[in-house]
Amino acid sequence: MQICALCEEQAKKSRNGKPHDSLVKIDDPRIFKGKKPRGFEEQDYQCQTCNAKFTQSTDKNDLAWTLWRG
């Protein structure tokens, strides 16, 4: 799968990294509730340029931005 340069950079972003301009939300966010402060959310994004898909997670044990491999 070829991905655009913006998505290459997105995959390297840290927890506070914002989605680049071509990434749009797909589906509803998944909310995982646990005992405070352990709850977290996951949101899926897709690039309008190269169709790469990412999941952004707020869980401290996950990578912030995960590129889907297909």
Number of C-alpha atoms within 10 A of each C-alpha: 7 9 13 13 9 16 24 13 10 20 15 14 16 11 15 9 13 12 19 12 10 14 22 15 15 14 9 9 14 12 12 11 11 9 6 7 7 10 13 15 13 16 17 21 20 20 21 12 13 16 16 20 21 25 18 21 20 17 15 11 7 11 17 21 25 17 19 11 8 6
